[in-house]
Amino acid sequence: MFIYEGKFNWGEWAQDETAVIILPSGPIRVGDTVWFLSQWTNGSPGLRVAEGVRPSLVGEGKEKVPSFHSAQQKIASLDDKGAWFSFDAGYEVTCNWTKATDILTVHMKGQEVDADLGEYKLLAVTNPHTHEWDAPLPPPQNAELQVRLPQPEPLLPRVLDPLPFPIGTIENLRHAVAYADQAGYLVNYAHELISKRFNQLDTNFHLRGEVIEERNAAIAEFRIEVKKLEESLTVEKAKVTDLTKRLDEARATYEAKLKEKVEEIKKDEDQIKKDQGHDIDDHKTIDRLAAQLEYERASEAEVQKNLDQTKTALAAAEASLATAGATIANLTTRVVSLEAELEVEKKDIDRLQKETKDKTDRISHLEKNNADLQSKLNGALQDVKNKQDQINAKDSTIRDQSTRIDNLTKESNAKSITINNLQSQINALQQQIRNLQATPVFKFKCNIKCQQPSNREIAVDLTNGGGAGTPVQCYSLVNNNNQIWDIYSVTGGNNFIIIKNTRNNYVLWSAGRNQKARCDPGKDTSDQAAQWELEGTTLDSINNNTVFKIRNVKYGMYLDLQQGNTSNYTPFLTWDGNNGLNQKFKISKH
């Protein structure tokens, strides 16, 4: 049966409808049946339909009216390159079949429209499935042949026990025919029973074939999904690499800037300490000058006191002189007597004037010294002011540096948050990668046979479904479900596997060095204790003749038959690797 599919466009009555042309009898042949199936988008007045449905369709414009026609092929031409044939589908349909492309080019002609329907591609080819119990017989021919007598020995054992033979030849023949009929009935019954059973088995076989095809299709989809996941994994790995690179660059840039800022701060702190040392010397000078100034001020006060006393004495002397002048004027008679006194007084006046002059010179000198000290004081005060300005500038610099340190601290905190966010993203991506890597993919079923020399084949066997104190043991190969294992691949290489028992889906795993191999339900396959590495082969190359070792990924221990003892019930351990046959295995695939 050949099925071709295309689109059906026919004026206003059919727009972009799916149409199917079926050749149910096989290749194109004159007189063979052809079917045309489609539907009308809107009913056509010229639509040719069955009489039983015509009243409800013709002229009423019903939507989605089915169109089915069965007709005979009319061959116009047929050769090695293709064929032309036509048929009546309510309208005249002409098909051009091209052998090279297996495409039908369809044209339909009617009163309303005469147009090409386009190319119809081969959708499916199906072969009717039948079984004949009897072999096909060739046509009979006339021939000469030699004949021989049948073998004298009976095919079936002769019955020698007494039988209820009837009396007379005819009765014996009648009974013989009855027995032959009964034997024929039994043969026919057996033939029908066997045929029925065979047909049932054949149906089941083909149903299983369809199931296998469906599973193969599902496997193909899974492989596509695995490929997509691998591509996504590659992209995610690239993202992780890029994020790690960006994180390293950001950390290096931040550390360089932080180091530069720390060096600047250290330089500023050293300068500040240096400046603070100068300030201490200046303060000592100021204190010394201030003490000297206080001393000079005290000396000036003492001189001022003496000057005040001298002025007082001078005032008293002037008063005495005035009195003496009055006395002279009044006592001219006493001039002579008093001249001596006057001389004495003049001497006193000269002495006092000299002292006054000395005091005046001293005052001038002190005033000059005071001016010098005031100038020095003003210079010192200016120096103090300058130093204070420098201190204020340093304080401003320190405040600026503190602000910069605060800003750098904030920037550092922000970058720390960014780094933490990037680390969280990296952790999430790494978790996704671990989840993807931990997803096992089924590969095959097999027996796992230890190569330790023995007079029989010994297999890895699940004890009582994984219970008791020896979960995995050595036992003679009996090929039951306890000895059949499902092999799954995991990401990380072509030789990393998960081993599950077929009977109950328990996971084989290692509990550590010199520990019995474990097989438990619900074991997390992402745990490396449940992951094994094939040494000496890969999943793609392994076959029933391959000798290999099985190493646990987490502990690095090898699956090991305890002390090479091939007796039944000997446990399997996980042990340090050696070159012994008790650590070497073969498989028998199922």
SEPA-518854 format. One record per residue (C-alpha): x, y, z; residue in three letters. Coordinates in steps of 0.05 Angstrom, whole numbers, padded with zeros to 5 digits, always signed. Layout:
N
XYZALA ...
This chain:
590
+00000+00000+00000MET +00028+00068-00022PHE +00003+00131+00014ILE +00016+00201-00015TYR +00000+00265+00022GLU -00008+00337-00003GLY -00051+00400+00000LYS -00120+00408-00031PHE -00137+00478-00057ASN -00199+00484-00102TRP -00227+00553-00114GLY -00271+00579-00057GLU -00292+00510-00035TRP -00226+00482-00009ALA -00169+00523+00021GLN -00105+00490+00045ASP -00139+00424+00064GLU -00098+00360+00074THR -00110+00308+00020ALA -00087+00236+00014VAL -00082+00191-00047ILE -00077+00116-00030ILE -00058+00059-00076LEU -00082+00001-00032PRO -00061-00055-00079SER +00011-00034-00087GLY +00047-00005-00148PRO +00011+00029-00205ILE -00027-00021-00248ARG -00084-00017-00297VAL -00151-00029-00263GLY -00123-00026-00192ASP -00161+00014-00140THR -00142+00085-00120VAL -00171+00124-00062TRP -00176+00200-00055PHE -00190+00228+00015LEU -00198+00301+00035SER -00251+00350+00057GLN -00285+00413+00031TRP -00276+00477+00070THR -00344+00499+00044ASN -00395+00456+00007GLY -00394+00462-00068SER -00456+00462-00112PRO -00418+00416-00159GLY -00397+00368-00104LEU -00411+00297-00122ARG -00428+00259-00059VAL -00465+00195-00041ALA -00540+00197-00051GLU -00552+00183+00023GLY -00519+00249+00044VAL -00532+00292-00017ARG -00595+00328+00011PRO -00558+00353+00073SER -00497+00378+00034LEU -00513+00403-00035VAL -00526+00477-00039GLY -00526+00489+00037GLU -00453+00511+00043GLY -00438+00464+00102LYS -00366+00472+00128GLU -00315+00415+00130LYS -00353+00367+00086VAL -00313+00301+00079PRO -00294+00280+00009SER -00278+00206-00003PHE -00274+00173-00071HIS -00254+00103-00093SER -00240+00092-00167ALA -00199+00051-00216GLN -00133+00073-00246GLN -00131+00090-00319LYS -00059+00085-00344ILE -00037+00135-00397ALA +00037+00116-00398SER +00083+00072-00357LEU +00159+00063-00364ASP +00222+00059-00322ASP +00222+00133-00307LYS +00151+00141-00283GLY +00077+00137-00301ALA +00016+00177-00319TRP -00051+00154-00293PHE -00120+00184-00280SER -00182+00168-00241PHE -00251+00197-00226ASP -00258+00230-00157ALA -00320+00270-00173GLY -00274+00310-00217TYR -00222+00284-00266GLU -00156+00275-00229VAL -00091+00264-00268THR -00028+00242-00233CYS +00044+00243-00258ASN +00088+00196-00218TRP +00164+00206-00221THR +00203+00144-00201LYS +00268+00181-00183ALA +00234+00225-00130THR +00173+00181-00116ASP +00128+00244-00120ILE +00059+00250-00150LEU +00045+00315-00188THR -00032+00321-00185VAL -00079+00360-00231HIS -00155+00363-00222MET -00204+00388-00274LYS -00277+00408-00263GLY -00330+00456-00288GLN -00314+00508-00235GLU -00237+00502-00233VAL -00182+00471-00274ASP -00118+00474-00233ALA -00056+00437-00207ASP -00062+00411-00136LEU +00014+00409-00130GLY +00063+00355-00109GLU +00041+00297-00064TYR +00099+00265-00027LYS +00103+00192-00007LEU +00080+00188+00066LEU +00084+00113+00079ALA +00091+00045+00047VAL +00058-00014+00082THR +00059-00087+00063ASN +00000-00132+00082PRO +00024-00184+00131HIS -00003-00255+00122THR +00020-00325+00138HIS +00003-00388+00099GLU +00007-00452+00139TRP +00012-00495+00076ASP +00069-00485+00028ALA +00048-00454-00039PRO +00041-00506-00095LEU +00071-00494-00164PRO +00026-00505-00225PRO +00018-00580-00241PRO +00058-00610-00298GLN +00055-00678-00333ASN +00116-00720-00320ALA +00140-00792-00319GLU +00163-00819-00253LEU +00182-00883-00220GLN +00140-00912-00164VAL +00160-00957-00107ARG +00124-00994-00053LEU +00120-00963+00016PRO +00166-00987+00069GLN +00143-01050+00102PRO +00159-01024+00171GLU +00102-00984+00201PRO +00113-00911+00219LEU +00075-00920+00284LEU +00083-00978+00332PRO +00036-01035+00315ARG -00021-01047+00364VAL -00016-01120+00385LEU -00067-01117+00441ASP -00136-01148+00431PRO -00183-01101+00393LEU -00258-01105+00381PRO -00253-01123+00307PHE -00322-01128+00274PRO -00342-01188+00233ILE -00336-01181+00158GLY -00293-01142+00110THR -00341-01086+00098ILE -00350-01074+00172GLU -00275-01074+00182ASN -00267-01024+00125LEU -00323-00981+00154ARG -00289-00982+00222HIS -00221-00967+00189ALA -00252-00908+00152VAL -00284-00884+00218ALA -00216-00889+00252TYR -00184-00852+00193ALA -00238-00798+00199ASP -00225-00793+00273GLN -00150-00788+00260ALA -00164-00735+00207GLY -00207-00697+00256TYR -00152-00700+00308LEU -00101-00678+00256VAL -00146-00620+00234ASN -00159-00601+00306TYR -00085-00602+00321ALA -00072-00563+00256HIS -00123-00510+00274GLU -00098-00506+00346LEU -00026-00500+00323ILE -00046-00449+00269SER -00085-00408+00321LYS -00027-00411+00369ARG +00022-00393+00315PHE -00021-00334+00292ASN -00026-00311+00364GLN +00049-00316+00373LEU +00059-00282+00306ASP +00013-00225+00326THR +00048-00218+00393ASN +00115-00219+00356PHE +00094-00162+00311HIS +00063-00124+00368LEU +00130-00130+00403ARG +00163-00107+00340GLY +00119-00045+00341GLU +00136-00035+00415VAL +00210-00042+00397ILE +00202+00009+00342GLU +00167+00056+00391GLU +00222+00045+00441ARG +00275+00056+00388ASN +00241+00121+00370ALA +00239+00140+00444ALA +00313+00121+00449ILE +00328+00165+00389ALA +00290+00222+00423GLU +00328+00209+00488PHE +00393+00211+00449ARG +00373+00277+00418ILE +00356+00303+00488GLU +00422+00276+00514VAL +00458+00313+00457LYS +00420+00376+00474LYS +00438+00367+00548LEU +00511+00356+00529GLU +00510+00419+00486GLU +00477+00456+00543SER +00529+00426+00590LEU +00584+00451+00544THR +00552+00521+00543VAL +00545+00520+00618GLU +00617+00498+00626LYS +00638+00556+00580ALA +00595+00603+00623LYS +00628+00575+00687VAL +00697+00585+00655THR +00679+00656+00634ASP +00650+00673+00702LEU +00712+00644+00736THR +00758+00684+00691LYS +00717+00747+00703ARG +00718+00733+00778LEU +00794+00724+00777ASP +00803+00788+00737GLU +00757+00827+00783ALA +00792+00799+00845ARG +00862+00816+00815ALA +00839+00887+00796THR +00808+00898+00864TYR +00869+00871+00901GLU +00916+00916+00858ALA +00873+00977+00872LYS +00868+00960+00946LEU +00944+00950+00950LYS +00955+01017+00916GLU +00906+01052+00963LYS +00939+01019+01024VAL +01008+01043+01000GLU +00981+01114+00991GLU +00950+01112+01060ILE +01016+01086+01090LYS +01054+01142+01055LYS +01004+01193+01082ASP +01009+01164+01151GLU +01086+01167+01149ASP +01082+01239+01125GLN +01033+01256+01180ILE +01077+01223+01232LYS +01137+01262+01204LYS +01097+01327+01204ASP +01075+01311+01275GLN +01149+01306+01295GLY +01163+01375+01266HIS +01102+01402+01304ASP +01130+01377+01370ILE +01197+01414+01357ASP +01159+01477+01339ASP +01117+01472+01402HIS +01180+01465+01444LYS +01210+01528+01411THR +01145+01565+01423ILE +01144+01544+01496ASP +01217+01566+01504ARG +01204+01634+01471LEU +01141+01642+01513ALA +01181+01629+01577ALA +01234+01678+01555GLN +01180+01729+01539LEU +01150+01720+01608GLU +01219+01731+01638TYR +01230+01794+01597GLU +01161+01819+01617ARG +01179+01807+01690ALA +01244+01846+01680SER +01206+01902+01647GLU +01158+01906+01706ALA +01217+01912+01754GLU +01248+01968+01713VAL +01181+02002+01708GLN +01176+01999+01784LYS +01245+02030+01793ASN +01227+02083+01742LEU +01163+02099+01779ASP +01202+02107+01843GLN +01253+02152+01808THR +01198+02195+01779LYS +01168+02200+01849THR +01236+02222+01877ALA +01245+02271+01820LEU +01178+02301+01834ALA +01197+02308+01907ALA +01264+02340+01887ALA +01230+02389+01841GLU +01183+02407+01898ALA +01243+02418+01943SER +01277+02460+01889LEU +01215+02503+01883ALA +01214+02511+01958THR +01288+02527+01958ALA +01279+02580+01903GLY +01223+02611+01943ALA +01267+02608+02004THR +01324+02641+01964ILE +01277+02695+01939ALA +01250+02704+02009ASN +01315+02692+02045LEU +01366+02728+02003THR +01402+02739+02067THR +01411+02668+02075ARG +01443+02660+02004VAL +01513+02653+02028VAL +01495+02605+02083SER +01454+02565+02038LEU +01502+02564+01978GLU +01537+02504+02007ALA +01470+02470+02015GLU +01454+02492+01944LEU +01518+02460+01919GLU +01500+02397+01954VAL +01432+02400+01924GLU +01462+02412+01855LYS +01506+02351+01864LYS +01446+02312+01883ASP +01409+02339+01822ILE +01467+02319+01777ASP +01469+02251+01808ARG +01394+02244+01800LEU +01397+02269+01728GLN +01452+02220+01713LYS +01412+02164+01744GLU +01351+02189+01705THR +01392+02187+01641LYS +01416+02118+01657ASP +01345+02096+01672LYS +01322+02128+01607THR +01376+02092+01568ASP +01357+02028+01604ARG +01284+02039+01587ILE +01303+02052+01514SER +01344+01988+01513HIS +01288+01949+01545LEU +01238+01978+01497GLU +01283+01958+01439LYS +01290+01889+01469ASN +01215+01887+01478ASN +01205+01906+01405ALA +01253+01851+01385ASP +01218+01802+01430LEU +01151+01825+01403GLN +01176+01815+01332SER +01202+01746+01350LYS +01136+01732+01385LEU +01098+01754+01324ASN +01143+01710+01280GLY +01132+01652+01329ALA +01057+01664+01328LEU +01059+01666+01252GLN +01099+01601+01253ASP +01047+01573+01301VAL +00992+01596+01254LYS +01028+01565+01195ASN +01039+01501+01233LYS +00966+01502+01254GLN +00946+01512+01181ASP +00991+01454+01163GLN +00959+01413+01218ILE +00890+01433+01193ASN +00911+01414+01122ALA +00938+01348+01148LYS +00873+01338+01187ASP +00835+01353+01122SER +00880+01303+01086THR +00868+01252+01141ILE +00793+01265+01136ARG +00797+01258+01060ASP +00837+01194+01068GLN +00787+01169+01119SER +00731+01185+01069THR +00770+01149+01015ARG +00781+01091+01061ILE +00706+01090+01077ASP +00691+01093+01002ASN +00742+01038+00989LEU +00711+00997+01045THR +00642+01007+01015LYS +00669+00990+00946GLU +00704+00929+00976SER +00639+00908+01009ASN +00601+00918+00944ALA +00653+00878+00907LYS +00651+00825+00961SER +00575+00821+00950ILE +00588+00816+00875THR +00640+00762+00887ILE +00591+00725+00932ASN +00536+00731+00879ASN +00584+00706+00826LEU +00605+00650+00872GLN +00531+00633+00884SER +00521+00631+00808GLN +00583+00588+00800ILE +00558+00541+00855ASN +00489+00538+00822ALA +00521+00523+00754LEU +00567+00471+00786GLN +00506+00440+00819GLN +00471+00437+00751GLN +00533+00406+00722ILE +00535+00355+00778ARG +00461+00340+00768ASN +00472+00331+00693LEU +00533+00288+00706GLN +00495+00246+00756ALA +00439+00227+00707THR +00453+00155+00687PRO +00437+00128+00616VAL +00419+00055+00607PHE +00468+00016+00563LYS +00456-00059+00568PHE +00440-00119+00613LYS +00493-00172+00628CYS +00520-00225+00675ASN +00585-00206+00710ILE +00632-00267+00715LYS +00694-00270+00759CYS +00756-00298+00724GLN +00784-00333+00786GLN +00800-00405+00762PRO +00745-00454+00778SER +00713-00517+00751ASN +00650-00477+00735ARG +00630-00406+00714GLU +00620-00362+00775ILE +00579-00299+00774ALA +00567-00237+00816VAL +00502-00254+00852ASP +00454-00211+00894LEU +00442-00248+00960THR +00368-00256+00977ASN +00352-00192+00941GLY +00407-00152+00975GLY +00393-00168+01047GLY +00431-00204+01103ALA +00504-00192+01120GLY +00533-00210+01052THR +00494-00168+01000PRO +00537-00189+00940VAL +00566-00259+00935GLN +00599-00309+00889CYS +00553-00362+00862TYR +00551-00412+00804SER +00524-00381+00740LEU +00449-00398+00737VAL +00428-00335+00698ASN +00370-00315+00743ASN +00351-00243+00758ASN +00397-00242+00819ASN +00455-00250+00771GLN +00432-00201+00717ILE +00457-00129+00723TRP +00435-00066+00686ASP +00494-00023+00664ILE +00485+00053+00660TYR +00535+00105+00636SER +00548+00170+00673VAL +00582+00233+00649THR +00656+00236+00661GLY +00683+00187+00610GLY +00666+00128+00566ASN +00684+00080+00622ASN +00645+00107+00682PHE +00583+00066+00700ILE +00527+00053+00749ILE +00510-00020+00764ILE +00438-00038+00783LYS +00408-00107+00795ASN +00353-00126+00746THR +00311-00160+00799ARG +00297-00101+00844ASN +00337-00043+00815ASN +00384-00041+00875TYR +00448+00000+00866VAL +00517-00033+00875LEU +00563+00012+00916TRP +00626+00012+00959SER +00629+00024+01035ALA +00705+00032+01034GLY +00769-00009+01039ARG +00762-00082+01061ASN +00687-00074+01065GLN +00635-00120+01034LYS +00605-00092+00970ALA +00536-00064+00984ARG +00473-00065+00942CYS +00416-00023+00969ASP +00351+00009+00943PRO +00347+00084+00932GLY +00422+00096+00933LYS +00438+00165+00905ASP +00474+00152+00839THR +00507+00220+00842SER +00547+00194+00902ASP +00615+00172+00875GLN +00611+00111+00921ALA +00558+00085+00873ALA +00599+00100+00811GLN +00650+00051+00781TRP +00705+00057+00729GLU +00719+00002+00678LEU +00794-00010+00673GLU +00819-00044+00609GLY +00758-00028+00566THR +00703+00023+00550THR +00628+00020+00543LEU +00634+00024+00467ASP +00686-00030+00459SER +00667-00080+00514ILE +00644-00149+00491ASN +00636-00219+00520ASN +00710-00234+00511ASN +00736-00170+00544THR +00774-00179+00610VAL +00770-00118+00654PHE +00772-00093+00726LYS +00719-00053+00764ILE +00746+00005+00807ARG +00703+00047+00854ASN +00708+00122+00837VAL +00703+00148+00909LYS +00750+00101+00946TYR +00794+00075+00888GLY +00782+00004+00912MET +00770-00055+00864TYR +00713-00105+00865LEU +00748-00166+00894ASP +00728-00239+00907LEU +00749-00250+00979GLN +00815-00289+00981GLN +00800-00317+00912GLY +00752-00368+00943ASN +00705-00393+00888THR +00658-00429+00936SER +00585-00407+00934ASN +00566-00352+00983TYR +00637-00322+00985THR +00627-00246+00990PRO +00654-00195+00942PHE +00694-00138+00975LEU +00724-00072+00953THR +00800-00079+00961TRP +00866-00048+00939ASP +00883-00062+00867GLY +00927-00122+00848ASN +00937-00164+00786ASN +00899-00223+00813GLY +00845-00260+00774LEU +00798-00250+00833ASN +00794-00176+00811GLN +00784-00191+00737LYS +00717-00201+00703PHE +00681-00216+00638LYS +00608-00203+00619ILE +00554-00241+00582SER +00508-00190+00549LYS +00433-00202+00545HIS 
